Amino acid sequence: MKVVIIGAGVAGLAIGWKLAVGGAKVVVLERAQVGNGATLVSGGMLAATAELGSVSSPDADFARQANALWPDFAAALEAQSGFAIGYRRNGALLLRLKGEAARPEGPLSGERTALTADAARQMEPLLGAEIENAIFAPHEAQVDSQALCRALAVCFVQAGGEVRATETAVRFELTGGRVTGVVTPFTTHRADAFVIAAGAWSARIEGLPPEAVPPVVPVKGEIIVLSPPAGVAVPSHVVWGNGVYIVPRRERVLVGATMELAGFDTSLTKSALTWLRRQAEGLMPSLKDWRLSEHWAGLRPAAPDGLPLLGQSVDGLFVASGQYRNGILFAPAVADVLSRLILERIAVDPAFDPRRFAGTKSPLIVPQTPHKEGGNGAWPTVS
Ligand SMILES: Cc1cc2nc3c(=O)[nH]c(=O)nc-3n(C[C@H](O)[C@H](O)[C@H](O)COP(=O)(O)OP(=O)(O)OC[C@H]3O[C@@H](n4cnc5c(N)ncnc54)[C@H](O)[C@@H]3O)c2cc1C
């Protein structure tokens, strides 16, 4: 079987790897370079609890399923590619500040433990005096999403896959209602199956009937990276609170992320930088002395209901998009369900059916961060 996948982000590469290992001949088309989209700028958190809580819902269940696949997925990627991907399952602290309403947590279990502020500060000495209490989620993990993409690309190519960088999928060709080709500036690729894994740009490939176009909208996110003064250790855990998260990565911390409907704009804004710094300093006051070393922006792919879009769209065409805030976490599960659907016709959870909005008008409901109101202050140098 020949499969053409559009997009070399975490989704396209993970699906491609799984399909290639399963015996398919796979080509991934990427309009820029591997990991060029949201995957590159992601926080890399595998945050099933922090993002989706402890209730049962289609996406929370899928997140837990993905989380359970991660240890083997990471081990196989590292062993086969020869690259470390920074996978660490060392838990996350979910903080509540003084004066903040309690999170609707549900019953605590072995998955989450309640901590006093002092106990949280013992785990993370940089935490300030404003902490009221915390929850420790020991199963939360993280991965270096940039290293992840490189390792995925290596594994995919080793398994016989082909990445065609700087080749944009422009238009699908249909024959009798079935997608039979995709046109790029260089050629028309023919295949038995096509997969749209083009992230926030998934709705932009021409030629499909309207009901088959994945209803994906970009949700902009900005992240800043801070470096410690000499001799100061970075935190050991991912920390959530005050509207942001702090992720230790390679002796620095990532602070993210804004949420904004801004079309396909990925400009870096002073208002986001100021807001992210201020919120993070509300958790760890000494971060005010850390140097800004990078500032990124990217686009999350979101469906109107915030659930992933996974499944068949029209004959010959499959969709792996809409992973929104959890595309890194979901990756091994997305690869599993899409490869089983394509190779073995095993159905995906209907809650993720990419055609579920056909004929309806569904407003996109996205919480946006209030960073635009906090845009004062000098524009510091990024080094
Ligand atoms: C600031 C930020 C922080 C995030 N943090 C986390 C996190 O901590 N944990 C988590 O799980 N998720 C996180 N996410 C979400 C996660 O990054 C995304 O859900 C995930 O990366 C989506 O992966 P993807 O492969 O579907 O899309 P992308 O990574 O965006 O890849 C799509 C690829 O398709 C290519 N492409 C697009 N159109 C075409 C075309 N026509 N032809 C050829 N190629 C095309 C693009 O160039 C791109 O390389 C974050 C996102 C952002 C923006």
The ligand as an ORCA input file, in Angstrom:
! r2SCAN-3c Opt
* xyz 0 1
  C       2.985     27.485     22.202
  C       2.526     26.060     22.114
  C       2.766     25.202     23.177
  C       2.338     23.872     23.101
  N       2.639     23.027     24.136
  C       2.253     21.730     24.082
  C       2.620     20.830     25.106
  O       3.294     21.195     26.061
  N       2.216     19.524     24.986
  C       1.479     19.086     23.934
  O       1.132     17.906     23.904
  N       1.134     19.924     22.928
  C       1.514     21.228     22.980
  N       1.173     22.086     21.980
  C       0.354     21.593     20.885
  C       1.198     20.798     19.914
  O       2.390     21.495     19.633
  C       0.403     20.558     18.642
  O      -0.871     20.000     18.938
  C       1.138     19.578     17.740
  O       2.484     19.988     17.553
  C       0.442     19.457     16.399
  O       1.250     18.630     15.620
  P       0.952     18.435     14.089
  O       1.977     17.510     13.561
  O      -0.486     18.101     13.912
  O       1.098     19.910     13.482
  P       2.412     20.770     13.231
  O       3.479     20.471     14.200
  O       1.953     22.181     13.128
  O       2.918     20.248     11.825
  C       2.209     20.461     10.641
  C       3.219     20.474      9.513
  O       2.507     20.508      8.285
  C       3.215     21.333      7.380
  N       2.265     21.750      6.348
  C       1.196     22.562      6.500
  N       0.537     22.700      5.333
  C       1.211     21.940      4.430
  C       0.998     21.664      3.040
  N      -0.023     22.191      2.361
  N       1.895     20.865      2.403
  C       2.951     20.327      3.073
  N       3.181     20.552      4.396
  C       2.305     21.347      5.073
  C       3.721     22.468      8.260
  O       4.813     23.149      7.670
  C       4.112     21.712      9.534
  O       5.461     21.302      9.516
  C       1.622     23.407     21.981
  C       1.415     24.271     20.903
  C       1.857     25.581     20.963
  C       1.649     26.493     19.784
*
